Amino acid sequence: MPQNVAAKLLLLPALFWAQAAVAGDKAIYPLLTYQCDPGSDLVKITNSLLKNDIGESYNYSEADGTYSPWDLVEIESTPDKTRIVKTRKMVKTCTLSSGEYTFTIEPQLFGRDLRGRCGASISTALTITYDGIDILERTPFENFCLGNAPIIIRVTTFGKTSEVKIKRIPKYKFY
């Protein structure tokens, strides 16, 4: 392998880490929305971010279908560490023209120690069940805390066809 190619490959992890550090300088609040719309015969789940003052004062509301994955974890703090000690799942159901769908939403953790390299990051994972069968097995919206792997920003389930469409974008466009 030529030296200049090897040097660039060695630099890639440093660039991705720098990109994550820039995002880490801003206060970022994950926002998950869930919309069951039998009239339109679909369910839409979105994954987005609220930043700085907006996120700090945002009122997540089950009535509005807005959630934070941080509400799905229990955090314990000691003088030595702050860590996630328990997680829970949120289960939603929606009846569309083809039947009842169950949406299991759970936190996607990158580390349980919140002071660790990726511990302050959290995302969401989704499972969709129809007629007792997982039509979308547990799928993380974000697979890795570092790097530029695509991030899921929307999952739409259509009642007429039972089709699940997933929209992804590059991580650099998300953060």
C-alpha positions in Angstrom: 0.0 0.0 0.0 1.4 3.4 -0.9 2.5 5.5 2.0 0.1 8.4 1.3 -2.9 6.0 1.3 -1.7 4.4 4.6 -1.3 7.9 6.1 -4.8 8.9 5.1 -6.3 5.6 6.5 -4.5 6.3 9.8 -6.0 9.8 9.9 -9.6 8.7 9.3 -10.4 7.7 12.9 -9.0 11.0 14.2 -11.3 12.9 11.9 -14.3 11.0 13.0 -13.4 11.5 16.7 -13.0 15.2 16.0 -16.4 15.4 14.4 -18.0 13.7 17.4 -16.2 16.0 19.8 -17.6 19.1 17.9 -21.1 17.7 18.3 -20.4 17.0 21.9 -19.6 20.6 22.6 -23.3 21.5 22.0 -26.1 20.4 24.2 -28.1 17.9 22.2 -31.4 16.4 23.2 -32.8 13.4 21.2 -36.5 13.7 20.1 -38.5 10.7 19.1 -42.0 11.1 17.8 -44.7 8.5 17.4 -47.8 9.1 15.2 -50.5 6.5 14.8 -52.8 7.8 12.0 -55.5 5.2 11.1 -57.1 7.8 8.8 -54.0 7.9 6.6 -53.5 4.2 7.3 -49.9 4.6 8.5 -47.7 4.9 11.5 -44.7 7.3 11.4 -41.9 7.3 13.9 -39.2 10.0 13.6 -35.8 10.5 15.2 -34.4 14.0 15.4 -32.4 16.3 17.7 -33.3 19.4 19.7 -30.3 21.6 20.3 -29.3 24.0 23.1 -32.1 26.2 24.6 -34.9 24.6 22.6 -33.9 21.1 23.9 -33.3 22.3 27.4 -36.8 23.6 27.8 -38.7 21.2 25.5 -41.8 19.6 27.0 -41.8 15.9 25.9 -45.4 14.8 26.0 -47.1 11.4 25.5 -50.2 13.2 24.5 -48.3 14.8 21.6 -46.4 11.6 20.9 -43.0 13.1 21.7 -40.4 11.2 23.8 -36.8 11.2 24.9 -34.8 7.9 25.0 -33.3 9.3 28.3 -36.8 8.7 29.8 -36.3 5.0 29.2 -33.2 4.6 31.4 -32.6 4.8 35.1 -29.4 6.5 36.1 -27.4 6.0 39.3 -24.7 8.5 40.4 -21.9 7.9 42.9 -18.8 10.0 43.5 -16.9 7.6 41.3 -19.2 7.1 38.4 -22.6 7.9 36.8 -24.1 4.9 35.1 -27.2 3.5 33.6 -28.5 0.7 35.9 -31.9 -0.1 34.3 -33.7 0.2 31.0 -37.3 -0.1 30.0 -39.2 -0.5 26.8 -42.1 1.5 25.6 -44.8 -0.4 23.8 -47.3 1.3 21.5 -50.1 -0.3 19.4 -51.9 1.0 16.4 -54.8 -0.6 14.4 -54.5 0.0 10.7 -56.6 -1.4 7.8 -54.6 -4.7 7.8 -54.7 -5.2 11.6 -53.0 -4.3 14.8 -49.3 -3.4 14.9 -47.1 -3.3 18.0 -44.2 -0.9 18.2 -41.5 -1.7 20.8 -39.3 1.3 21.4 -36.2 0.9 23.6 -33.0 2.8 24.3 -29.9 2.0 22.2 -27.0 2.3 24.6 -23.4 2.9 23.6 -22.1 2.4 27.1 -23.5 2.3 30.6 -20.9 4.6 32.2 -22.1 8.1 31.3 -18.6 9.5 31.7 -17.1 6.9 29.3 -16.1 7.6 25.7 -19.6 7.1 24.3 -21.6 6.9 27.5 -23.2 10.3 27.2 -24.7 9.2 23.9 -28.1 7.5 23.6 -30.3 6.5 20.7 -33.3 4.3 20.1 -34.1 0.9 18.7 -37.4 -0.2 17.3 -39.1 -3.6 16.8 -42.4 -3.8 14.8 -44.7 -6.8 15.3 -47.8 -7.7 13.2 -49.9 -10.7 13.8 -47.3 -12.1 16.3 -44.4 -11.9 13.8 -41.6 -9.3 13.9 -41.9 -7.5 10.5 -39.0 -5.3 11.7 -36.6 -7.0 14.1 -34.9 -4.9 16.7 -33.3 -2.1 14.6 -31.1 0.6 16.2 -31.6 4.1 14.8 -27.9 4.6 15.3 -25.5 1.7 15.3 -22.3 3.3 16.5 -21.5 6.3 18.7 -18.4 7.2 16.5 -17.9 7.2 12.8 -20.3 8.2 10.0 -22.6 5.2 9.8 -26.1 6.2 8.5 -28.7 7.1 11.1 -32.4 6.3 10.8 -34.5 9.5 10.9 -37.9 8.0 10.0 -39.7 4.7 10.0 -43.1 4.6 8.3 -45.5 1.6 8.4 -48.3 1.3 5.8 -51.4 -0.5 6.8 -52.6 -1.4 3.3 -49.4 -3.3 2.4 -47.8 -3.9 5.9 -44.7 -2.4 4.3 -42.1 -0.7 6.5 -40.0 2.1 4.9 -36.9 3.3 6.6 -35.2 6.6 5.8 -31.5 7.0 6.7 -29.1 9.9 6.4 -25.3 10.2 7.0 -24.4 10.9 10.6 -22.7 14.2 9.6 -26.0 15.5 8.4 -27.8 14.4 11.6 -25.5 16.1 14.1 
